[in-house]
């Protein structure tokens, strides 16, 4: 006995049945096509949107916080209200001693800068960091190296230059070993870096120049004062867990800050921002999937409806088949085959359309200078098609079971 999948007559019959009412078949197929396309576009688009947002923060230490200095809001220890204070390098040791939950402290200091190399200039920021900055931003080292402990200890006049600034100053030439002038001070280039993300600390890293923080503080006569401090917290803890310890350590070195002055020290918990982004993406994904599965459901309902109509129209035909010896399972297989063929053809078309739309979106984003990953993996496409096929078969099962149960004598009398 031939398997139905290789039975040419069976395929011809399926085609003839679906072609009998072209308008109804087209509308049902379009419902499946659109449902598949919408689910695939939303699925791939959601993944691309999540990747694009994640790319904005790639490499940045998510479990961290920034502490700023400021002015006191109440008099204390003989100091007037409104006294300005600065974070100092001496605060770092006290903070690390008081809060062992902190993995790294990254002090930062900066100033506006005009960088010069021969007859070329570019504007940006001169930033002072130590090697701990790599743990915070994880920049891409295009050439050479980053600032190291020896540079900080010796107050070396070396620098790491952003990729964009290097291109403006050196063109296609190799900047390593060359000297860049900033405020009449020459720094030897030891590395070229590029930011992995869109986070801008003291401006875009790609446009700036980084020098040892000790060098910057010495040249700009800042003593031991630093601008800001970043705290990277160990896994299992959050910045909120160590906030009180950090504030007590800072107050211990700054007698003008009252223990009751909660606004003299400012702390921005960046980890909370990452949680907000994660929650937002979860909500977006849920919404996208809801819309996608709603489109899927609409397509499946369409399949079920057309199968009901086909069964009703072909009741007399099924009676003749049964009278001639056709088994109930043969009728069942015929109905399900028609449902499966319609679902697979329309569903495949929907996936192809979705892939084309996602590809066009990728090209548009790349042209705008914001590469994205709007794409549908092969496994995801097969999964979507399989889901539609299973649900489409399920939608055709009830009409098929009804057809299988029709008694020959009743079917022959049906008009």
N, C-alpha and C positions, 0 to 999 in steps of 0.2 A: 504493500500500500504506500502510495506517495505521501510524503510529508506535505502538509498544506503550504508550507513556506516555499516549496519548489513547484507547486501546482500552478501552472500558467493560467488555467481556467479560473482558478480561485482568485488570482490577481485581477484578471479581466472583470470578473464579477464585482470585485470590490470597487474597481475604477468606474464601472458602469453605474453602480449604485450611488456613488458619491457624485457622479456627473449628472444623475437624473434630475437633481434640483441644484443647479449651479449657484444660484444666489444664496440659498440656505447654506450650502457647503462652504462657499466663500466666506460668508459672515462668521460661521463657526470657526473656520480655519484662521480667520483674521483675529478672532478673540484669543485663540491659542497663541498665535504669532505675537500679538501685542502683550499678552500676559508673560510669555517667555522672555520677550525682549525687555520689558520693564523690569522683571526680576533680575535678569542678567546685568542690565545697565546699572540698576541700583546696587546690586551686589558688588560688581566691579568698581563702580563709582565710589561706593562706601569705603572699600579697601584703599582706593586711590586717595580719597580725602583723608583717611586716617594716616596713610603714609606721608602725604604732603604736610599735614600738621606735625607729625612725628619728626619729619625732616627739619622743621623749624627749630627743634630742640635737640637734634641729634648730637650726641657727644657731651652735652651739658649735664653737669651733676644735678640730678633732679632732687636729691635729698639734701638741700642746702638752704641757707638763708643769708641775707645781707644785713649788716649792722652799720648804721650811720651815726655820726656825732651830730650835735645840735646845740640848742641853748636850754638852759635850765628854766623851769617855769615857777620856781619858788626859791626864796633865799635860804642859804644853808651854810653853816660853818663860817659866817662872816662874809660870804660871797652874795652879791646881789642877784635878784631875779633877772634872768635874761643873760647870764654869764655864758659866753661861748666856750666850748671845750673841744678838744681834738682826740681822736683815737691815736694811740701811740704804739710803737713796736713793743714796748714793755707790757702792754695789755695781753699780748699773744701768749706769753708763758703763763700768766695768771689764769687765762681762760682755759688753756690746755690742762693745767693742774686742777682746776675746779670742775671741769667737765670732760672726763675721759671718754664720754660718748662721742666727742668730736674727733673725726678722723684727720681733718686737715683745716688749717686756717690760711686763707689766701689774702694777704694785705694788698691794697691797691692804691696807687697814687698816679696822677696824670696831669698834663698841661697841654694847652694848644701848641701846635708845632707847625713850622714850615720846613719841610725837608728839602735839601739841596744836594744835587750831584752834578758837578760841573755847571753847565748852563741850564739844567732842568730843575724844576721845582714842583712840589705838590704839597697840599695842605692836609692836615689830619691831627691826630693826637699823639703825643709821646707818652707811653704808658710804662709805669714801673711795676714789675712783677718779679716773683721768684719762680723757681722750678715747680712750685705747687700749682701754678696756673694751669699746667697740663692736666692735672686731676679735675680742675673745674670746667675747662672748656674743651679739652682734648682736641686741639687744633690739628689740622693736617700739616705735617712738616714737608713742604715741597722740596726744599734743599737744606743741607747743613743740619743744624740742631737748634734746640731752644736754649733759653737762659738756664744755667746750672748753678749749683751751690758755690762753686769756685768763683764764678762771675760776681755773685752777690757778696761773698766774703771779701773780695779784693776791690770791690767797687769798680769793676772793669768797664771801660768805655767800649762796650760791644753792644750790638743790637740785633734784633730779629725784625725783619721788615715784612709787612703785609704784601700779599701777592699783587694786589692792584697797585699799591704804591711802588713796588719794585718794577712793575711793567712801565709805569709812567716815568720813572727815573732812569731805568737801565734798558728799556726796550727789550730786545731779545738777548741782550748780553747777560753774562753771569754776574750777579751782584756779590757773590761770596768773596770775601777778602777786600772788597771795595769799602770806601769810607763815605758815609752820609753825614752831612752837616746839619745840625739843628741848634739854633741860637749860638752860633759861633763855636760849637763843640762838635768834634768829629768822632763818629762811632763806627767801628769796624763791623761790617755785616757778617754775622756767623750763621744766619739762617733765613729762610723765606717760609712764611706760613700762610695758611688759608683757613678761614673759619668753616666748621662743618655745619653750622646752623645760622639762623637769622637773628640770634641774640646779639645785641650790641651793647657792650660794656665800654663806656667812654667812646662811643662811636664804633663804626664797623672795623673789626680787626684787620680786614684786608686793606684798609686805607691808612692804617696806623703803623707806628714803629714802637717796638717793645724793647726796653732796656732794663738792666737789673734795678730793682726798686731802691737798693742802697745808693746806686749811682745817681738816680733821679733825685732822691731826697737830699743828697749832698750838693749837687749842682744847683738846685733850686732853693737851697737854704731852708729846707723844711725840718731840719733837726730830726726828731724821732716821730714826727707827726705823719700819719697816713690818712688817706681820704676815706676809704671804706674797708671793711673786712668781710670776706665770705667765709662761712662755716659749712664744711661738708660733714654731715653726721654719719656715723657708722650704721651699717644695715641693722634693722631692728629698732631704730630710734627715729624720732622726728625732731625738727628744730624746735617745735613747741615743748618737747620734753626737756630741753636744756636751756630754755629761755631764761628762767630765773637764775640758774647758775652763771650764765654769761653776764647777766646784768649785775649780779653781786660782784663778780670778778672785775668788771669795768668800774663800778662805783668805788671799789677798794683802791683804785689808782687815780681817782678823780674826786677829791674831797669837796668839790663844789656841787656834786649831785646828791640830793637828798634821797634817802631810802624810800621816801613816799612820792618822789617825782617820777611818775611812770611815763612821762612824755619827753623827758630830756634825752632818752636813748630811743632811737628808732630801729625797728627790726622788720624786715620784709621776708616773710616765710615763702620762699619760691616753691617749696614742695606743695603748698596749698594751691598754687597756680597750676601745677601739673595735675593735681587731683581734679581741679575744675575742668581742665581740658579732657581728661579721661572720662569724667562723668558726661561732659557734653558729647563726646564721641559715642559713648554708649547710648545716649538718648537718640542721637542721629541715626545710629545703626538700627536701633529698634524701630524708629519711624520708617526708615527706608525698607526694612524687611516687611513691616506691616503693609506698606503700600504695594510692595512687590508681590507678597502673597495674596493680597486682595485682588490684584490683577490676575494672578494665577487662578484663584478661585472662580473669578468671572469666566475665564476661559474654560475651566473644567465644567462649570454649570452649562455652558454652551454645548459642550460635547454631550453631556447627559441629555439635554433637550433634543438635540438632533437625533440621538439614538432612540429616544421615545417616539419621535415622529416617524422615523424609519420603520420601527417595529410595527407601529399602527398601520402604516401604508402597506406593509408587506405581509400582513397577517394572512391574507388569502394565499400568497406565494408560499409561506411557511407550511400552510395546511397541505398544499400539493406536494411539497417536499416530503412531509411526514407520511403522506399516503403512499408515496413512491418508495418509502423505506428509509428515508433519512433519519438518522438518530438525533435525539435532542441535543447531544453534545456537538453534533455537526452544526446545528443552528446556532448554538452558543458560540462556537469557535468563529463562525462567519461574522456575527455581530461584533465580537471583541476585536477581530482582525480589522474591520472597518474603523473602529474607534482608535486602534493602535496606529494604523496607517495615517489617519488624519492628524493625530497628535504628533507623530514623529516628523512628518513632512513640515507641518506648520511650526512646530517647536524648533526644528533645525534652522528654518528660515529666521525665526526670531533671534536665535543665538548668533547667527551670522550677522544680522542687522546690529545687534548689541555690540559685537566685536568691532564692527566698522565705526560705530558711534564713539566707542571708547578710544579707538585709535585716533579718530579725528580730534577728540578732546585732548589727547596726549600731544598731538602736533600743535594744537593751539596754545597749550600751556608752555611748550618748549619755545615756540615763537615769541611768547611774552617773557621769556627768561625765567620761567618758574617750572622746571621739569616736574612731572607728576608720574604716578604709576597707576593710571586708570587702565586696568587690564583685567581680562578674564582668563584664568588658568584653564588648561584643558580639563583637569579633574573637576573644577567647578562647573564648567560648561556641561560635562557629561552628567554631573550630579543633578543639575537643573533639568536637563532633558529627561533623566531617569525619573525624577520626581513627577514631572508632567506626564510621562508615560504611565507610571503607576496610577496616578490620580485619574488620568484619562481612561485607563482600563477600568478603574473602579467606577467611574461615572457611567460607563457603558455596561457594567455588570448587571445592574438591576433591570434595565430594559432587555438585556440578553436573557436573563433568567425568566422574564415574563414570556419572551418568545419561545423559550424552550418548553414552557409548561402549557403552551396552547395545544389543545386537543385537535387532531386532524379534522374531525367532523365539524367542530366549531369554526375552525379556520376556513373550511370550504364554504360554509354558509355565510361567512363575513362578506359584506359588500361595502 
